Amino acid sequence: MFTKEVIDMIILGIGQTLYMVVLSTLFGYVLGLPWGIALAVTNKEGIRPNAPFYRVMDFITNIMRSIPFLILLILIIPLTKLIVGKSYGSTATIVPLVISAAPFIARMVESSLMEVDPGVIEAAESMGADAFTIITKVLLVEARVSLLVGVTICFGTILGYSAMAGAVGGGGLGDIAIRYGYHRYQADIMIVTVILLVILQQIFQYAGMFLSNRIDRRRV
Amino acid sequence: MNYMVEVQGLRKVFRTRDSEVEALSDINLQVERGDIYGIIGMSGAGKSTLVRCLNYLEVPTEGRVLIEGQDLRDLSPRDLRRLRSNIGMIFQGFNLLMQKSVIDNICFPLLIQGMKKDQAVQRARELLKTVDLSEKERAFPAQLSGGQKQRVAIARALASKPGILLCDEATSALDPQTTASILALLKKINEETGITIIIITHQMSVVREICNRVAIIEKGHLVENGTVEEVFTHPKSKAARRMVIEGRDPDELADEETDFGKNSPAAQQGQDSVFGKEMDLLHEKRRIRIVYTKNSSFEPVIGNMVLRFGIPVNILRADTKDVAGVARGDMILGLPDDVQVQENMIQYLLDRGLAVEDV
């Protein structure tokens, strides 16, 4: 059953999954981090409240988060083709993964930054810090533990989505599970891929929590 | 010469969706260079808002705030930020960066102003010596006690050599012993650098300990101000009399608000009796308050007086302490019924340099 071919395929699947998830998380943060900062800063409790701007951003964020991933995957095929040149395969899957992860990441970042003690922000303002300094030297630094926990959660969520992308030829472990396990009734291969996904999830969860505890200076 | 800090006709209104709250109304005060100026009032009196108006963390609705003659209204945001680096501030909750070490916290304001890292570290080390925490340079705030955190906050506030230090309930989260050490530190810094300190507090003891001038804020109004000596010896407003004569912190008055507050502050400045229920139980009809002043002589005054007249007096309250061998503070005495004896006793006390008033 587990011939060399199957094993090679599974190893390739692990590689593809990691490739999709890591790059999607990265690009997701490229979009989601500034987006989340913009939300936190213009929030009515933020350092530069701006109700009209916040309301628009807030609405867009909600809309984008509401679209089911599988629908989004198909909906943005033209965009994917424009960026990657084709609509299937691991690289093409990164586009919808990033677009669905970014608003989620923005919300995580917003909530992490809103947790920062307003007193500390006030202290920075009393020292003459401008908004940019407060964002880069106070908000992002003081919220770093919460932000890292956010990265861990986003990583797990994107891992789950990437498996879903297998349904439309996205590659990776999810793709294998669907093709062999679902279409060919090869339950053993399906079980192995699912176990591998669980292990990946565990590793990243553990690593994320370990790191965030390590960098937290609030612990004595 | 300009005042270090001057507030003219300041009014602050907070608008919520369906109501307006007047937090401060017609506040006028002047703080001179080198003053340790206490602003005392109960919580909700508006004193925290007032101190935030002094560096425009809160922008007044009306009126002006002048720092060394400079009207803050006229400043661009950029100039305002620059001016803020000349006004240090410490807080009840310390407000340190929890993810940064002690030394990095103190360097923070310096780096904001564009100082080079190694210069900033050098300056921070000097400050750590001043606040007596050199050995904690590499520690993180979570590893420090409340008093140590406040020392770090003081070092941070002083980093850019400000001319003014604002203290917003800086000792309210600390135990009495730590409070005393922080106040002693502030006093020392004031004496060594001539920095002007403005202290917001609800504790009369803090004002008496280190302030030279005091303003009493009640319901958003400034009801009395002057030197601590003056206000302590001859309190005029009702709020001041309660604080000084009954020795209560303003917070303790909160449950007696009904007969208070609805009147205008001017109406509250009566000479009417301010005694609470406990005092009424005592039978002496003539009660006086005596205040030990700088001129008070070095002797057990009350003891000698009783021996001299051969008639006991009732000490209804005493709050004195020994400062360099001389008694300071005040006492309330219930005098004997004989009017002639009363007058003689009062004269006896006046002769010994005590301030005496009927209460």
Interface residues (C-beta under 8 A of the other chain):
Chain A: D117 G119 V120 E122 A123 A124 E125 S126 M127 G128 A129 D130 T133 K137 V138 V141 E142 R144 V145 I215 D216 R217 R218 R219 V220
Chain B: N55 L57 R81 R82 L83 R84 S85 I87 G88 M89 F91 G93 N95 L96 L97 M98 Q99 K100 S101 F108 P109 L111 I112 Q113 F140 P141 A142 Q143 A153 R156 S160 L166
